[in-house]
């Protein structure tokens, strides 16, 4: 049984800034109970197109005791030696699948091993079965709401897989002060009695995807600012030009704003921590960003845009029944959405005290697993037997054989000199730059040519 008088050690492997935020905060939520020591957290950033930059890591605001960039094989080598209590895999589904098989191979024959936890960073509105089955095999698969927990168990049970790993919880980054209506702001802020009504549009890198849709939304935001000159209108962006987040952004709003010929004086672009932006928000507007759940949790008026339709590819269909669906025409006219209480409760965003206990089940599950003298080997649903035309290819992308063993020629975890490290870093930066150029410049041109 693990000792209770020492810090639990946890490793978090993440492949983007948003997943790092989810993984690190999840580790704290499920391990740092009121009476427990704060966990010692080692962060590993999976090397790839979305590896977060130092600026993005600073913006996320989550600290780790150690933090380094690794390949999948390097991570597995580190986990072979380090005595962690818990491992959090904050990755896309294919990355989770590869690491589950890799860890099963690395820990083969061990009497004790860490508890493996995974989940989703936000709303699950596409690839439900695919993403879930790629995550099957972890000891704990976190569901961010009651609705997700029911869907997850149904998928696992429907294919004959063990569903006991699914644990209902909530998004770990919900919080902040409950919203005070705008007419109460003056008495709450003695320093500035003239705080303007603030509308925030939370942009998303890949939703919507087309130039026409994104230009429409930006144009309507500009018109909203022009119609309401006394309001402060903020376009909250996830990344600066040249950076990547969880999703690829082919048409950054920064460039669209430049082509629009400038913005009204009361409309500006902002970056930074979403929680800090919400501190001054009176109306949050988005297509389907997870920021909507943060906003609703704080009881901030929230609008889910219908301007470009209610479509599965946009993710705003997830908010059907929420009471938050609205168009810019309605918002321009003064409409303020009223969320449905039943819908909120099923999404795990209630701010009436239930959130304080949202992680109890996960804490109990992890504590029970850690207390066992031995855990069974990791056993993902996908294997070379159940998915011989799918699973091997997923693992190969991470330089792993179908049984989780490193493939010949896989990058090794070797020490390099400062010069070689600098050269390697420069080459990676150049490769990422070329990739971004291809995504943001070449691919759209080819797509337009194909439409001729």
C-alpha positions as CSV (number, residue, x, y, z in Angstrom):
1,X,0.0,0.0,0.0
2,X,1.4,3.4,-0.9
3,X,2.7,5.6,1.9
4,X,0.5,8.5,2.9
5,X,3.3,10.7,4.4
6,X,5.1,11.4,1.1
7,X,4.3,13.3,-2.0
8,X,2.7,11.1,-4.7
9,X,4.7,11.3,-7.9
10,X,2.8,11.8,-11.1
11,X,4.0,12.0,-14.7
12,X,1.9,14.0,-17.3
13,X,2.5,13.4,-21.0
14,X,0.8,16.1,-23.2
15,X,1.0,16.9,-26.9
16,X,-0.4,20.5,-26.9
17,X,-0.9,23.5,-24.6
18,X,-4.6,22.7,-23.9
19,X,-3.9,19.1,-23.2
20,X,-1.0,20.1,-20.9
21,X,-3.4,22.3,-19.0
22,X,-6.0,19.5,-18.7
23,X,-3.5,16.9,-17.7
24,X,-1.6,18.9,-15.1
25,X,-4.8,20.2,-13.5
26,X,-6.3,16.8,-13.6
27,X,-3.3,15.4,-11.7
28,X,-3.7,18.0,-9.0
29,X,-7.5,17.5,-8.7
30,X,-7.3,13.7,-8.3
31,X,-4.2,13.6,-6.1
32,X,-4.1,16.9,-4.0
33,X,-7.1,16.3,-1.7
34,X,-7.4,18.6,1.3
35,X,-5.5,16.2,3.6
36,X,-3.0,14.9,1.0
37,X,0.4,16.3,0.1
38,X,0.6,18.3,-3.1
39,X,1.9,15.8,-5.8
40,X,5.3,16.1,-7.3
41,X,4.6,16.6,-11.0
42,X,7.0,15.8,-13.8
43,X,5.8,17.1,-17.2
44,X,6.7,15.6,-20.5
45,X,5.8,17.3,-23.8
46,X,5.4,15.0,-26.7
47,X,7.4,16.3,-29.6
48,X,5.3,17.2,-32.6
49,X,3.6,19.9,-34.6
50,X,1.6,21.2,-31.6
51,X,4.3,21.0,-29.0
52,X,3.6,24.2,-26.9
53,X,6.0,27.1,-27.0
54,X,7.3,28.7,-23.8
55,X,4.8,31.6,-24.2
56,X,1.9,29.1,-24.4
57,X,3.1,27.3,-21.4
58,X,3.4,30.5,-19.4
59,X,-0.1,31.5,-20.5
60,X,-1.6,28.2,-19.3
61,X,-0.2,29.0,-15.9
62,X,0.3,25.4,-14.7
63,X,3.7,24.7,-13.0
64,X,5.6,21.4,-12.9
65,X,8.6,20.3,-10.9
66,X,10.3,19.3,-14.1
67,X,9.3,19.8,-17.7
68,X,11.0,18.5,-20.8
69,X,10.2,17.7,-24.5
70,X,10.4,14.0,-25.5
71,X,9.6,11.5,-28.2
72,X,7.2,8.7,-27.4
73,X,10.0,6.2,-27.1
74,X,12.0,8.6,-24.8
75,X,8.9,8.9,-22.5
76,X,8.6,5.1,-22.3
77,X,12.2,4.7,-21.5
78,X,11.9,7.3,-18.7
79,X,8.7,5.5,-17.3
80,X,10.6,2.2,-17.3
81,X,12.9,3.6,-14.6
82,X,11.0,6.3,-12.7
83,X,8.9,5.1,-9.7
84,X,5.7,7.1,-10.4
85,X,2.4,6.6,-8.6
86,X,0.2,7.9,-11.4
87,X,0.7,8.6,-15.1
88,X,-1.7,11.0,-16.9
89,X,-1.9,10.6,-20.7
90,X,-3.2,13.9,-22.1
91,X,-3.0,13.1,-25.8
92,X,-5.0,12.5,-28.9
93,X,-6.6,9.1,-29.1
94,X,-3.8,7.6,-31.3
95,X,-1.1,8.8,-28.9
96,X,-2.9,7.3,-25.9
97,X,-3.3,4.0,-27.7
98,X,0.4,3.9,-28.6
99,X,1.5,4.8,-25.1
100,X,-0.8,2.2,-23.5
101,X,0.8,-0.6,-25.6
102,X,4.3,0.9,-25.0
103,X,3.8,1.1,-21.2
104,X,2.4,-2.4,-21.2
105,X,5.6,-3.6,-22.9
106,X,7.9,-1.5,-20.7
107,X,6.2,-2.7,-17.4
108,X,6.0,-6.4,-18.4
109,X,6.8,-8.6,-15.5
110,X,6.7,-5.8,-12.9
111,X,4.9,-6.6,-9.6
112,X,3.9,-3.0,-9.2
113,X,3.2,-0.2,-11.7
114,X,1.7,3.3,-11.8
115,X,-2.0,3.9,-12.2
116,X,-2.7,5.2,-15.8
117,X,-5.3,7.9,-16.2
118,X,-6.6,9.5,-19.4
119,X,-9.6,11.4,-20.8
120,X,-10.7,14.3,-22.9
121,X,-9.8,18.0,-22.7
122,X,-13.2,19.3,-23.5
123,X,-16.5,18.6,-25.3
124,X,-16.7,15.2,-27.1
125,X,-18.7,16.0,-30.2
126,X,-17.1,13.9,-32.9
127,X,-15.3,10.5,-33.2
128,X,-16.9,9.2,-30.0
129,X,-16.4,5.5,-30.6
130,X,-13.0,5.9,-32.3
131,X,-11.6,8.2,-29.6
132,X,-13.0,6.1,-26.8
133,X,-11.7,2.7,-28.1
134,X,-8.3,4.3,-28.6
135,X,-8.3,5.2,-24.9
136,X,-9.5,1.9,-23.7
137,X,-7.0,0.0,-21.6
138,X,-6.2,2.9,-19.2
139,X,-7.0,2.2,-15.5
140,X,-9.2,5.3,-15.4
141,X,-10.9,7.0,-18.3
142,X,-12.3,10.3,-17.1
143,X,-15.7,11.6,-18.4
144,X,-16.2,15.3,-17.9
145,X,-20.0,15.0,-17.3
146,X,-22.8,12.7,-16.4
147,X,-23.8,12.7,-20.1
148,X,-20.3,11.7,-21.2
149,X,-20.0,9.0,-18.6
150,X,-23.3,7.3,-19.8
151,X,-22.1,7.5,-23.5
152,X,-18.7,6.2,-22.7
153,X,-20.0,3.2,-20.8
154,X,-22.5,2.4,-23.6
155,X,-19.7,2.4,-26.2
156,X,-17.5,0.1,-24.2
157,X,-20.3,-2.3,-23.2
158,X,-21.5,-2.3,-26.8
159,X,-18.3,-3.8,-28.1
160,X,-17.9,-6.1,-25.2
161,X,-15.1,-4.2,-23.6
162,X,-14.7,-3.6,-19.8
163,X,-16.4,-0.3,-18.9
164,X,-15.4,-0.2,-15.2
165,X,-12.6,2.3,-16.0
166,X,-15.0,5.1,-16.8
167,X,-15.3,7.6,-14.0
168,X,-17.6,10.6,-14.0
169,X,-15.8,13.9,-13.1
170,X,-15.7,17.4,-14.5
171,X,-13.3,19.6,-16.5
172,X,-10.5,20.4,-14.1
173,X,-10.1,24.1,-15.1
174,X,-13.6,25.3,-14.2
175,X,-13.6,27.9,-11.4
176,X,-13.4,31.6,-10.7
177,X,-15.8,34.1,-9.2
178,X,-19.5,33.8,-10.0
179,X,-20.6,36.5,-12.4
180,X,-22.0,39.7,-11.0
181,X,-24.5,41.4,-13.3
182,X,-23.2,44.5,-15.0
183,X,-25.3,46.9,-13.0
184,X,-23.5,45.6,-9.9
185,X,-20.0,46.2,-11.2
186,X,-19.7,49.8,-9.9
187,X,-20.2,48.8,-6.3
188,X,-17.8,45.9,-6.7
189,X,-14.9,47.9,-8.2
190,X,-14.0,51.1,-6.3
191,X,-11.1,51.9,-8.6
192,X,-13.0,52.2,-11.9
193,X,-16.7,53.1,-11.6
194,X,-17.0,53.2,-15.4
195,X,-16.3,49.6,-16.5
196,X,-17.7,49.1,-20.0
197,X,-20.0,46.2,-20.8
198,X,-17.6,43.6,-22.2
199,X,-18.4,41.1,-25.0
200,X,-15.8,38.4,-25.6
201,X,-15.7,36.2,-28.8
202,X,-13.8,33.0,-28.0
203,X,-12.2,32.0,-31.3
204,X,-11.3,28.4,-32.2
205,X,-8.4,27.3,-34.4
206,X,-10.4,24.9,-36.6
207,X,-14.1,25.8,-36.1
208,X,-15.4,27.0,-38.5
209,X,-12.9,26.0,-41.1
210,X,-13.8,27.9,-44.3
211,X,-12.7,31.4,-45.2
212,X,-16.3,32.4,-45.9
213,X,-17.5,31.3,-42.4
214,X,-14.6,32.8,-40.5
215,X,-14.9,36.1,-42.5
216,X,-18.6,36.2,-41.7
217,X,-18.1,35.8,-38.0
218,X,-15.4,38.4,-37.9
219,X,-17.5,40.8,-40.0
220,X,-20.5,40.3,-37.6
221,X,-18.2,40.9,-34.6
222,X,-17.0,44.2,-36.2
223,X,-20.6,45.2,-36.9
224,X,-21.6,44.4,-33.3
225,X,-18.8,46.7,-32.0
226,X,-19.9,49.4,-34.4
227,X,-23.6,49.1,-33.3
228,X,-22.6,49.2,-29.6
229,X,-19.7,51.8,-29.4
230,X,-20.0,52.0,-25.6
231,X,-19.2,48.3,-25.3
232,X,-15.7,46.8,-25.2
233,X,-15.5,43.9,-27.7
234,X,-12.7,41.4,-27.4
235,X,-11.6,38.8,-29.9
236,X,-9.9,36.2,-27.6
237,X,-7.4,34.2,-29.6
238,X,-5.8,30.9,-28.6
239,X,-2.4,31.4,-30.3
240,X,-0.2,34.0,-32.0
241,X,0.7,33.6,-35.7
242,X,3.1,30.7,-36.1
243,X,2.0,28.8,-33.0
244,X,-0.1,25.7,-33.0
245,X,-2.6,24.5,-30.4
246,X,-4.6,21.2,-30.3
247,X,-6.0,21.9,-33.8
248,X,-4.5,23.3,-36.9
249,X,-5.5,26.9,-37.8
250,X,-5.3,27.5,-41.6
251,X,-6.9,31.0,-41.5
252,X,-5.9,32.9,-38.3
253,X,-8.3,35.7,-37.4
254,X,-5.3,38.0,-37.1
255,X,-4.8,37.8,-40.9
256,X,-8.5,38.1,-41.6
257,X,-8.6,41.2,-39.4
258,X,-5.7,42.8,-41.4
259,X,-7.6,42.1,-44.7
260,X,-10.7,43.6,-43.2
261,X,-9.0,47.0,-43.2
262,X,-8.7,47.5,-39.5
263,X,-11.0,47.1,-36.5
264,X,-13.3,49.6,-34.7
265,X,-11.6,51.3,-31.7
266,X,-13.7,49.3,-29.2
267,X,-12.7,45.9,-30.8
268,X,-9.3,44.5,-30.1
269,X,-7.5,41.2,-30.1
270,X,-6.5,39.6,-26.8
271,X,-4.5,36.6,-25.7
272,X,-3.8,35.3,-22.2
273,X,-5.4,33.0,-19.7
274,X,-9.1,32.4,-20.4
275,X,-10.0,32.6,-16.7
276,X,-8.6,36.1,-16.5
277,X,-10.5,37.2,-19.6
278,X,-13.7,35.8,-18.1
279,X,-13.1,37.9,-15.0
280,X,-14.2,41.0,-17.0
281,X,-16.7,39.3,-19.4
282,X,-20.4,40.2,-19.5
283,X,-21.3,38.1,-22.5
284,X,-19.3,35.2,-23.9
285,X,-19.9,34.4,-27.6
286,X,-18.4,31.4,-29.4
287,X,-19.3,28.7,-31.9
288,X,-18.5,25.7,-29.6
289,X,-15.4,26.5,-27.6
290,X,-14.8,24.8,-24.2
291,X,-14.6,28.3,-23.0
292,X,-18.4,28.2,-23.1
293,X,-18.4,25.6,-20.3
294,X,-16.0,27.8,-18.2
295,X,-18.3,30.8,-18.8
296,X,-21.5,28.9,-17.9
297,X,-19.9,27.5,-14.8
298,X,-19.4,31.0,-13.6
299,X,-23.0,32.0,-14.7
300,X,-21.7,34.4,-17.2
301,X,-24.3,35.0,-20.0
302,X,-23.1,32.7,-22.9
303,X,-24.2,32.6,-26.5
304,X,-23.5,29.7,-28.9
305,X,-23.6,31.1,-32.4
306,X,-26.0,29.7,-35.0
307,X,-24.9,32.1,-37.8
308,X,-23.2,29.3,-39.9
309,X,-25.6,26.6,-38.9
310,X,-26.0,24.0,-36.1
311,X,-23.8,21.3,-37.5
312,X,-21.9,18.3,-36.1
313,X,-18.7,19.5,-37.8
314,X,-19.0,22.8,-35.9
315,X,-19.6,21.1,-32.5
316,X,-22.4,23.5,-31.6
317,X,-24.9,20.7,-31.9
318,X,-23.6,19.7,-28.5
319,X,-25.4,22.7,-27.1
320,X,-28.9,21.7,-28.4
321,X,-31.2,22.0,-25.4
322,X,-28.8,24.4,-23.5
323,X,-30.9,27.5,-24.1
324,X,-27.7,29.3,-25.3
325,X,-28.1,29.0,-29.1
326,X,-28.3,32.5,-30.7
327,X,-27.4,34.4,-33.8
328,X,-25.5,37.7,-34.1
329,X,-28.8,39.4,-35.2
330,X,-30.4,38.4,-31.9
331,X,-27.3,39.5,-29.9
332,X,-27.2,42.8,-31.8
333,X,-30.8,43.4,-30.7
334,X,-30.0,42.8,-27.1
335,X,-30.9,39.2,-26.6
336,X,-29.2,37.6,-23.5
337,X,-29.4,33.7,-23.5
338,X,-30.8,32.0,-20.4
339,X,-29.2,28.5,-19.9
340,X,-31.3,25.5,-19.1
341,X,-30.6,24.3,-15.5
342,X,-31.2,20.6,-16.3
343,X,-28.8,20.7,-19.3
344,X,-26.2,22.4,-17.1
345,X,-26.4,19.8,-14.5
346,X,-25.8,17.0,-17.0
347,X,-22.7,18.8,-18.3
348,X,-21.0,19.1,-14.9
349,X,-20.8,22.9,-15.0
350,X,-23.0,23.8,-12.0
351,X,-21.5,26.3,-9.7
352,X,-23.8,25.7,-6.7
353,X,-21.3,23.7,-4.7
354,X,-21.5,20.3,-6.5
355,X,-18.3,21.1,-8.4
356,X,-16.3,20.8,-5.1
357,X,-17.2,17.1,-5.1
358,X,-16.9,16.5,-8.8
359,X,-13.5,14.8,-8.4
360,X,-14.3,12.6,-5.4
361,X,-15.1,9.5,-7.4
362,X,-11.9,9.9,-9.4
363,X,-9.8,10.4,-6.2
364,X,-11.4,7.3,-4.6
365,X,-10.8,5.2,-7.7
366,X,-7.2,6.2,-8.0
367,X,-6.6,5.7,-4.3
368,X,-8.1,2.3,-4.4
369,X,-6.0,1.3,-7.4
370,X,-2.8,2.6,-5.8
371,X,-3.6,0.7,-2.6
372,X,-3.7,-2.7,-4.4
373,X,-0.6,-4.8,-3.9
374,X,-0.5,-5.5,-7.7
375,X,-2.3,-4.2,-10.8
376,X,-3.1,-6.4,-13.8
377,X,-1.2,-5.6,-17.1
378,X,-2.6,-2.9,-19.2
379,X,-5.0,-4.5,-21.7
380,X,-6.2,-2.1,-24.5
381,X,-9.2,-3.2,-26.5
382,X,-7.3,-2.7,-29.8
383,X,-4.6,-5.4,-30.4
384,X,-3.1,-7.0,-33.6
385,X,-5.9,-9.6,-33.1
386,X,-9.0,-7.3,-32.7
387,X,-7.8,-4.6,-35.2
388,X,-5.0,-6.0,-37.3
389,X,-5.5,-3.4,-40.1
390,X,-5.6,-0.4,-37.7
391,X,-3.7,-0.8,-34.5
392,X,-0.2,-1.6,-36.0
393,X,-0.3,1.6,-38.0
394,X,-1.2,3.8,-35.0
395,X,1.7,2.4,-33.0
396,X,4.1,2.7,-36.0
397,X,3.6,6.4,-36.1
398,X,5.2,6.5,-32.6
399,X,8.0,4.2,-33.7
400,X,6.5,1.2,-31.8
401,X,5.8,-2.4,-33.0
402,X,2.3,-3.8,-32.6
403,X,3.3,-5.3,-29.2
404,X,4.5,-1.9,-27.9
405,X,8.2,-2.6,-28.3
406,X,10.4,0.2,-29.8
407,X,11.0,-0.4,-33.5
408,X,14.6,-0.6,-34.8
409,X,16.0,2.9,-35.4
410,X,13.5,4.6,-33.0
411,X,14.9,7.8,-31.4
412,X,16.8,6.8,-28.3
413,X,17.0,8.8,-25.0
414,X,20.6,9.8,-25.2
415,X,22.4,12.8,-23.8
416,X,23.7,15.2,-26.4
417,X,26.1,18.1,-26.3
418,X,24.9,21.7,-26.1
419,X,25.8,22.3,-29.7
420,X,24.0,19.2,-31.0
421,X,21.0,20.1,-28.9
422,X,20.9,23.7,-30.4
423,X,21.2,22.3,-33.9
424,X,18.5,19.8,-33.3
425,X,16.2,22.5,-31.9
426,X,16.9,24.7,-34.9
427,X,16.0,21.9,-37.3
428,X,12.8,21.1,-35.4
429,X,11.8,24.8,-35.5
430,X,12.5,25.0,-39.2
431,X,10.5,21.8,-39.8
432,X,7.6,23.2,-37.8
433,X,7.8,26.5,-39.7
434,X,7.7,24.6,-43.0
435,X,4.7,22.6,-41.8
436,X,2.8,25.7,-40.7
437,X,3.6,27.4,-44.1
438,X,2.2,24.3,-45.8
439,X,-1.0,24.3,-43.7
440,X,-1.7,28.0,-43.7
441,X,-0.5,29.0,-47.2
442,X,-0.1,26.1,-49.6
443,X,-3.0,23.9,-48.5
444,X,-5.7,26.6,-48.9
445,X,-4.4,27.5,-52.4
446,X,-4.5,23.9,-53.5
447,X,-8.0,23.5,-52.0
448,X,-9.2,26.6,-53.9
449,X,-7.6,25.3,-57.2
450,X,-9.5,22.0,-56.7
451,X,-12.8,23.9,-56.5
452,X,-12.3,25.6,-59.8
